[in-house]
Amino acid sequence: MSDDDGPADWRDIAARQAGVISRAQALAAGLTDSGLRAKISSERWQRPFHGVYFTSAAQPVLVQRAWAALVATGEDAVLSHSTAAALNGMLPDRGGLITVSVPISRRPRRATNGLDIYRRRTTPVATGNPRRTPPVDTLLDLVSSARDPLDVIGLITQCASHDAITSQAMHAAVEARPVMPHRGLLLEVIDATTDGVRSALEYRYRRDVEHAHGLPTPTRQRRRRANGRVILRDLEYEEFALVIELDGRLNHERTPLVFRDLARDNASAVAGDASLRYGWLDVAGTPCLTAAQVVVVLKARGWTGQPRRCGPHCHLSRDAQGGECGH
């Protein structure tokens, strides 16, 4: 059923706000309280918050939910954190609460229950439509709110592919924030992403297996074509025909991802490459043993370098024989 009653002005307002309008805006455009009640009772419109309306009966999408949150919280509110990340194309929309930031001097009215609201002393200058924190500031907000260092690593590696998330931009933004939780870890991981690190597990392999034990540097995220398909290899030691795949899943159910990985491993074998696969237990739990295994294969394939012990409790020997985890 189309809304052809009432003046056209309200439609213009709603069009600018992705189909969202406030009660005050609707009344100013010529609609009446009785007309608004009729639209709600007939289920042509929806009311997510007191005095805020979706001008459609359809299930609202992210941008509409975001606009409703802004209209409900006021002109100085800015979409931030996970909502800004989804709108900026940094993270997927997981359908959770809409997150907004408002000046610390304000306490949004109770009508905004159901929103995730941050009251902050300084809010970054908004960008985009609907207004939101820009990508770099969005990532800093997410990192500041994270409790677990592993969550910090995961956030950064997931967002690092965004064009605006560069090492230079992140360093400058961190310097501009006098109080920044996880500052050292953030900068370390963002620098690692410039080397092609694209997951928390890859970061841990780079730090605890590769760098800690003096292994050669592989090519990361190498694209190869095999049997008419493009295969993305996590780590490739091309000179030594060794491929390492890192499996960040916490289970090994036979999902489509498993079959994809099997096809990738098979393609490596057909090409004559050795293939090793490691998960979280191998990389985070026994990094010395993992390094020892990699060294054995590298040396068998011509690597003449020397690994090193990562610390006083590391039992990795120079010829990588009998290496075991000392962590």
C-alpha positions as CSV (number, residue, x, y, z in Angstrom):
1,M,0.0,0.0,0.0
2,S,1.5,3.3,-1.0
3,D,1.6,6.4,1.2
4,D,0.0,8.9,-1.1
5,D,-1.8,10.9,1.6
6,G,-0.2,14.0,3.1
7,P,2.1,16.6,1.6
8,A,5.1,15.6,-0.4
9,D,7.6,17.4,1.9
10,W,7.8,14.5,4.4
11,R,8.8,12.2,1.5
12,D,11.7,14.4,0.6
13,I,12.9,14.4,4.2
14,A,12.5,10.6,4.5
15,A,14.4,10.1,1.2
16,R,17.4,12.0,2.5
17,Q,17.4,9.8,5.6
18,A,17.0,6.4,3.9
19,G,13.3,6.2,4.7
20,V,13.5,7.5,8.3
21,I,11.7,10.5,9.7
22,S,11.2,12.0,13.2
23,R,7.8,12.9,14.6
24,A,8.9,16.6,14.7
25,Q,10.0,16.5,11.1
26,A,6.7,14.8,10.0
27,L,4.6,17.3,11.9
28,A,6.6,20.2,10.4
29,A,6.0,18.8,7.0
30,G,2.2,18.8,7.5
31,L,1.3,15.4,8.9
32,T,-0.8,15.2,12.0
33,D,-0.6,13.1,15.2
34,S,-3.7,11.2,14.1
35,G,-2.2,10.6,10.7
36,L,1.0,9.2,12.3
37,R,-1.0,7.0,14.6
38,A,-2.9,5.6,11.6
39,K,0.3,4.8,9.8
40,I,1.6,2.9,12.8
41,S,-1.7,1.1,13.6
42,S,-2.1,0.0,10.0
43,E,1.6,-1.2,10.0
44,R,2.5,0.9,7.0
45,W,5.1,2.6,9.2
46,Q,7.2,1.2,12.0
47,R,8.4,3.0,15.2
48,P,11.9,1.8,16.3
49,F,12.2,4.5,18.9
50,H,9.7,7.0,20.5
51,G,9.2,9.8,18.0
52,V,11.2,8.0,15.2
53,Y,9.6,6.2,12.2
54,F,10.5,3.9,9.4
55,T,8.3,5.0,6.5
56,S,7.9,1.4,5.3
57,A,6.7,-1.9,6.5
58,A,9.7,-3.7,5.1
59,Q,12.5,-5.2,7.3
60,P,14.9,-2.3,7.8
61,V,18.4,-2.6,6.5
62,L,21.6,-1.4,8.2
63,V,21.6,2.1,6.7
64,Q,18.0,2.6,7.9
65,R,18.6,1.4,11.4
66,A,21.7,3.6,11.5
67,W,19.6,6.7,10.4
68,A,17.0,5.9,13.0
69,A,19.7,5.8,15.7
70,L,21.0,9.2,14.6
71,V,17.5,10.8,14.4
72,A,16.8,9.4,17.9
73,T,20.1,10.6,19.5
74,G,20.4,14.1,18.0
75,E,22.4,16.2,15.5
76,D,25.6,15.9,17.5
77,A,25.5,12.1,17.5
78,V,27.9,10.1,15.2
79,L,27.8,6.4,14.3
80,S,30.9,4.7,15.6
81,H,32.6,1.4,16.5
82,S,31.0,-1.7,14.9
83,T,28.3,0.2,13.1
84,A,30.7,2.6,11.5
85,A,33.0,-0.3,10.6
86,A,30.1,-2.0,8.8
87,L,29.1,1.2,7.0
88,N,32.7,1.9,6.0
89,G,33.1,-1.6,4.6
90,M,35.7,-2.7,7.2
91,L,33.7,-5.4,8.9
92,P,30.5,-7.3,8.1
93,D,27.2,-6.2,9.6
94,R,26.4,-8.8,12.2
95,G,23.0,-7.3,13.0
96,G,23.8,-6.3,16.6
97,L,23.0,-3.0,18.3
98,I,23.6,0.2,16.5
99,T,26.5,2.1,18.1
100,V,26.6,5.8,18.3
101,S,28.9,8.3,20.1
102,V,27.7,11.5,21.7
103,P,29.4,14.3,23.6
104,I,30.0,13.5,27.2
105,S,27.9,16.4,28.3
106,R,24.8,14.7,27.0
107,R,22.7,11.8,28.3
108,P,20.4,10.6,25.5
109,R,16.8,10.2,26.6
110,R,15.4,6.8,27.7
111,A,13.7,6.5,24.3
112,T,17.1,5.4,22.9
113,N,17.2,2.2,24.9
114,G,18.4,-0.6,22.6
115,L,21.3,1.4,21.3
116,D,24.9,1.1,22.2
117,I,25.9,4.6,23.2
118,Y,29.4,5.9,24.0
119,R,29.6,9.3,25.8
120,R,33.0,10.7,25.0
121,R,35.0,13.9,25.5
122,T,36.2,14.1,21.9
123,T,34.5,12.6,19.0
124,P,36.3,12.4,15.6
125,V,35.0,14.6,12.8
126,A,32.2,12.6,11.0
127,T,32.3,11.6,7.4
128,G,29.9,9.9,5.0
129,N,26.1,9.7,4.9
130,P,24.8,8.7,7.4
131,R,27.5,10.5,9.4
132,R,30.0,8.2,11.0
133,T,33.6,8.1,12.2
134,P,36.1,7.7,9.4
135,P,37.9,4.3,8.9
136,V,41.1,5.1,10.9
137,D,39.3,6.5,13.9
138,T,36.7,3.6,13.7
139,L,39.5,1.1,14.0
140,L,41.1,2.9,16.9
141,D,37.7,3.0,18.7
142,L,37.3,-0.8,18.2
143,V,40.8,-1.5,19.4
144,S,40.3,0.7,22.4
145,S,37.2,-1.2,23.4
146,A,38.7,-4.6,22.9
147,R,39.8,-6.5,26.1
148,D,41.7,-9.5,24.7
149,P,44.9,-8.9,22.8
150,L,43.9,-11.6,20.4
151,D,40.7,-9.6,19.6
152,V,42.9,-6.6,18.9
153,I,45.0,-8.6,16.4
154,G,41.9,-10.0,14.7
155,L,40.3,-6.6,14.3
156,I,43.4,-5.0,12.8
157,T,44.1,-7.9,10.4
158,Q,40.5,-7.9,9.3
159,C,40.3,-4.2,8.7
160,A,43.8,-3.8,7.1
161,S,42.6,-4.3,3.6
162,H,40.6,-1.1,3.7
163,D,42.3,1.5,1.5
164,A,42.3,4.1,4.3
165,I,44.0,1.8,6.8
166,T,47.7,2.3,6.2
167,S,50.6,2.1,8.5
168,Q,51.3,5.8,8.1
169,A,47.8,6.8,8.8
170,M,47.5,4.6,11.9
171,H,50.8,5.8,13.4
172,A,49.6,9.4,13.0
173,A,46.2,8.7,14.5
174,V,47.7,6.9,17.5
175,E,50.1,9.8,18.1
176,A,47.0,12.1,18.2
177,R,45.4,10.1,21.0
178,P,47.1,10.7,24.3
179,V,45.3,7.7,25.9
180,M,45.3,4.7,23.6
181,P,44.9,1.1,25.0
182,H,46.9,-1.6,23.2
183,R,49.1,1.1,21.6
184,G,52.2,-1.0,21.2
185,L,50.4,-4.0,20.0
186,L,48.3,-2.0,17.5
187,L,51.3,-0.4,15.9
188,E,53.2,-3.7,15.8
189,V,50.3,-5.5,14.1
190,I,49.5,-2.7,11.6
191,D,53.1,-2.7,10.5
192,A,52.9,-6.5,10.1
193,T,50.0,-6.1,7.7
194,T,52.2,-4.2,5.3
195,D,54.0,-7.5,4.9
196,G,50.8,-9.3,3.8
197,V,49.7,-10.6,7.2
198,R,45.9,-11.0,7.0
199,S,44.8,-12.9,10.1
200,A,45.6,-13.1,13.8
201,L,47.0,-16.6,13.2
202,E,49.3,-15.3,10.5
203,Y,50.5,-12.6,12.8
204,R,51.3,-15.1,15.5
205,Y,53.2,-17.3,13.0
206,R,55.2,-14.3,11.8
207,R,56.1,-13.3,15.3
208,D,56.5,-16.6,17.3
209,V,57.6,-19.0,14.6
210,E,59.2,-17.1,11.8
211,H,60.9,-14.1,13.4
212,A,61.5,-15.7,16.8
213,H,63.4,-18.6,15.2
214,G,65.2,-16.8,12.4
215,L,63.4,-18.5,9.5
216,P,63.5,-17.1,6.0
217,T,60.7,-14.7,5.0
218,P,58.0,-16.3,2.8
219,T,55.8,-14.6,0.3
220,R,52.4,-14.0,1.8
221,Q,49.0,-14.3,0.2
222,R,50.5,-15.6,-3.1
223,R,47.9,-16.2,-5.9
224,R,48.5,-19.2,-8.1
225,R,46.4,-20.7,-10.9
226,A,45.9,-24.5,-10.9
227,N,43.4,-26.5,-12.9
228,G,41.7,-23.4,-14.1
229,R,41.2,-22.1,-10.5
230,V,43.0,-19.3,-8.6
231,I,44.6,-20.7,-5.4
232,L,45.5,-18.3,-2.6
233,R,48.4,-19.6,-0.6
234,D,49.0,-18.2,2.9
235,L,52.8,-18.6,3.0
236,E,55.0,-19.7,0.1
237,Y,58.7,-20.4,0.2
238,E,59.0,-20.4,-3.6
239,E,62.8,-21.0,-3.7
240,F,62.3,-24.2,-1.6
241,A,59.0,-25.3,-3.1
242,L,57.3,-25.2,0.3
243,V,53.8,-24.0,1.0
244,I,52.4,-23.4,4.5
245,E,48.7,-23.0,5.1
246,L,47.4,-21.6,8.4
247,D,44.0,-22.8,9.6
248,G,42.4,-20.4,12.0
249,R,39.3,-22.4,12.7
250,L,38.8,-23.9,16.2
251,N,37.1,-27.0,14.8
252,H,37.6,-29.2,11.8
253,E,34.1,-30.0,10.7
254,R,33.8,-30.9,7.0
255,T,32.5,-27.6,5.9
256,P,32.9,-26.1,2.4
257,L,36.0,-24.4,3.7
258,V,37.6,-27.7,4.5
259,F,37.0,-29.0,1.0
260,R,38.4,-25.8,-0.4
261,D,41.5,-26.3,1.7
262,L,41.9,-29.9,0.6
263,A,41.7,-28.7,-3.0
264,R,44.4,-26.2,-2.3
265,D,46.6,-28.7,-0.7
266,N,46.1,-31.1,-3.5
267,A,47.0,-28.4,-6.1
268,S,50.3,-27.8,-4.2
269,A,51.1,-31.5,-4.3
270,V,50.4,-31.7,-8.0
271,A,52.7,-28.7,-8.6
272,G,55.5,-30.6,-6.7
273,D,55.4,-28.4,-3.6
274,A,55.6,-29.7,-0.1
275,S,52.7,-28.5,2.0
276,L,52.4,-28.0,5.8
277,R,49.3,-27.0,7.6
278,Y,49.2,-25.5,11.1
279,G,46.4,-24.3,13.4
280,W,46.2,-22.4,16.6
281,L,47.5,-25.2,18.8
282,D,50.7,-25.5,16.6
283,V,51.4,-21.8,16.3
284,A,50.3,-20.4,19.7
285,G,50.8,-23.6,21.7
286,T,54.0,-25.2,20.3
287,P,55.8,-22.6,18.2
288,C,59.2,-24.1,18.7
289,L,58.1,-27.5,17.5
290,T,56.4,-25.9,14.5
291,A,59.6,-24.0,13.7
292,A,61.6,-27.2,14.0
293,Q,59.3,-28.9,11.5
294,V,59.5,-26.1,9.0
295,V,63.3,-26.0,9.3
296,V,63.6,-29.7,8.6
297,V,61.6,-29.3,5.4
298,L,63.5,-26.2,4.3
299,K,66.9,-27.8,4.9
300,A,65.8,-30.9,3.0
301,R,65.0,-28.5,0.1
302,G,68.2,-26.5,0.1
303,W,68.0,-23.9,2.7
304,T,71.5,-23.2,4.1
305,G,70.5,-20.7,6.8
306,Q,70.7,-21.4,10.5
307,P,67.7,-21.2,12.8
308,R,68.0,-19.7,16.3
309,R,66.6,-20.4,19.7
310,C,63.8,-17.9,20.6
311,G,64.9,-17.8,24.3
312,P,66.6,-19.6,27.2
313,H,63.8,-22.2,27.3
314,C,63.7,-22.9,23.6
315,H,65.1,-26.4,22.8
316,L,65.3,-25.8,19.0
317,S,68.8,-27.1,18.0
318,R,70.7,-25.6,15.1
319,D,70.0,-28.5,12.8
320,A,66.4,-28.6,14.1
321,Q,66.7,-32.2,15.2
322,G,64.7,-33.0,18.3
323,G,63.3,-29.4,18.5
324,E,60.5,-29.1,21.0
325,C,58.4,-26.3,22.4
326,G,59.9,-24.6,25.4
327,H,57.1,-22.0,25.9
